[in-house]
Amino acid sequence: MKNWLHANRRIIAFLLLLGVFRSAVADWNPVPTASMRPTILEGDVVLVNRLAYDVRLPFSDTVLARLGDPRRGDIVTFSSPRDGTRLIKRIVALPGDTVEMRENRLLVNGEEARYESLGRESPAHPGQHGIAAEREREAVAGSERVVQWLPGSAARSSFGPVTVPADQYLMLGDNRDNSEDSRYIGFVPRAKLIARAERILVSADIVDHWQPRFGRFGSALH
């Protein structure tokens, strides 16, 4: 064993450093679901910044120092407060915000979101061929994004008003009718946040024999 460790010391050191880097500095996460369409597609591999908000002890959830505060509109990875599953969603409301949704129309602190129709896109996502997604540009409380809805969906289109508790956040997926977000799992404590998604590293079409989508390589997330 001693001889083996000596012979492989460089690759072992490299793997340890890579593990520290991925657990404490930056990581890459494949996205298998459609919950963030059209911003993030199934088959995207997303680069996430683990130093966006906190410095953590490598290989642990122990916070050593706070570096910044999450902002409305940030796309973040986090552990679901319901079952610990790693999710990626958008922060829509901050601690102290009052937020509600009326038939898919968002209000934050009494401000009604503005919507600009972008038409329909079909198919909405794999497994729902023939269902055209309705897309709109949504702007509210200083942030904007493109969101979509699936006509005829039974997703929760109304809630609140609710006030976000201290040190917690309200998350929504951009694909509003196909997202397990705060409408179902509740508010997300800051301690559950893992990283901020920055850009798409690489992308492949999972329903077309994993063909590369070169136009998405390196694109920033907004």
N, C-alpha and C positions, 0 to 999 in steps of 0.2 A: 504493500500500500504506500509506503514511504517513497519508494522508487516511482510509483505511478503518479503520485502527487507532484513530485519533482519534475517528472517528464511533461506533465500537463499543466504546470503552474501558470503559464501565460493564458491559456484558454480559460482556466478556472478564475483567474483574476479578472479577465475580460467579462465573463458571465456574471461575476459578483458586482462589478461596476455597472454593467448593463441593468442588473436587477435594482440596484440603488437608484440609478437614473430613472427607470420606469416607475418606481414606487414613490419617488420624492420630487422629481423635476418635471418630466414630461412622459407621456405615454401615447400609444395609438390604439384606438378601439374600433373594431369592425362593427358596423350597424346592420343587424339582420331584419329589422322591422320597418314598417311604414309610418310610424307615429310622428315623424318630423317632416314628412313630405309637405311641400315640395323643396324645402331647404336642404334636407338630407335624405338621400335615397337608400333603399336597401342595396347593400353591396359597397357603400362608401366605407372607407377606413379614415377615421377622424383623428387628427392630432389634438391632444388635450394638454393644457398647461396646468400642472399640479401646483405651481407656485403663484397662481393668479390671486388666491385669497389667503393662503396659509402656508407656513413651513411646517412639515410634519416629519416626525422621526421615521426614517426609512422602514418599510415593512410593517408599519403600524398606523393606527388612527390618532396617535398622540400629537397634538398641536404644540409646536415649540414657539411659534410667533405668528401673529396676524399681519398680513401684508397689504390687504385691501378689502373692500366691501363689494359684494355682488351688486350688480346694477340691473334695473329693469331691461329686459331684452337680451341679457346674457344667455347663451346656450350652455348648459352645464350637465356634467355627469354626476350622479349621486346614487346612494343606496336607498332603495324604497323603504320608507318607515314601516310599511306593512309586512314585507317578507325579506328585505335585504337585497332583492334583485337590483343589479346595476341598471339604471335607466338614463336616458338622455332626453332632456326637455328644455323648454325656455322659461326663464323667470319672467313672470308677468306682473307680480305684485311683491312689494317689499314689506318688511316689518312695519306695522302701523298703518299700512294702506287699507282702504275699504274698497272691496272689489265685488262686482256682480256680473252676471251674464243673463241677458234677456233674449231668448230665441237666437242664440249664437252671436249676439251683439254685446261687446264687452264695455264695461264702465269701470274706471279706476278713479277713486276719490271724487266721484260725481261727474267726471269728464267722460263723455261718450266717445268711443273710438270712431274714427272716420274710416270709411271703407270705399275703395275704388275697385270696381269690377275688372278682372283680368280675363274673363271668359271661362271656358271649360277646357279640361284636359282629360283625354281618355286613352287608355284605361286609367282608373284611379290608382291602382296598384295591383301587383300580381294576386290572382285569386278572385278578383272582382272585375273581370273583363266585361266590358259593355257598360260599366257604371262610370259616367263622366264626372270628374270632380269639379266643383265650382270653386274657382280661386279668386281671392280678393287681396288687395294690399290693405293691411290694418295698421292704423297709426293712433297711438294713445300714450299719454303721460311721457312724452319725449322719446318714445321708441316706435319703430315700425318694422313690419315683416310681411311676407306673403303667407297667407294661410289658405286652407282649403276645407270644404265640407263635401260629404257624400249624400246626395239627395235620397230621402227615404230612410236614413239611418235612425236607429233608436238611441243614439248616444245622448247624454245629458246636455241639453242646449240651454238650460237656465239654472242658475243657482244664486244664492245670496240675497241681499248683500251680507258679506262677512268681513271681519277685520282681521288682518294677518297678525298673529301674536309676535311678541318680541323674539328675535333670533330665529325666525322661521320665514319661509318663502312659499308663494303660491306658484305652482308650475303648470304649464299647459303645453301640449304638443301642437305643432303647427298644423298637423292633420287632425283637426278638432273632432272628427267623428270616428277616429281610429287611434285613440291614444289613452293609455292608462296613466292619467296624471292626477293632479290634486283634486279633481272632481270625484275620484274614486279612492285615492290613497291618503288624502288629507294634506295638510301643510307639511313642508319638508324642513326639518331643523337644520341650521347651519352646520352642525356637527356631521350631518350626513352628506354634505357636499364633498365631492372628490376633486373635480377639476373643471376648468372652463374650456369648452371646445373652441379651437382657433381656426382651423382650416381642414380641408379634405386633402389627405395625402395621396391616395389612389382610389380608384373606383372601378367596379366591374358590374355588368348587367347580369344579375343572378337568374333571369328568365331567358337569357339569350346566350347560353353556353359560356357564361362568365367572360363575355367580350369586354375588353377594357373600354372605359368611357374617358378617353384622353382629355376631353374638354373640361372635365371636372378635376383633373390632377392639379393639386396645389391651390385650388380656389379658396378664398377666404369665406368664412361663415359670418353672416350678419343676422 
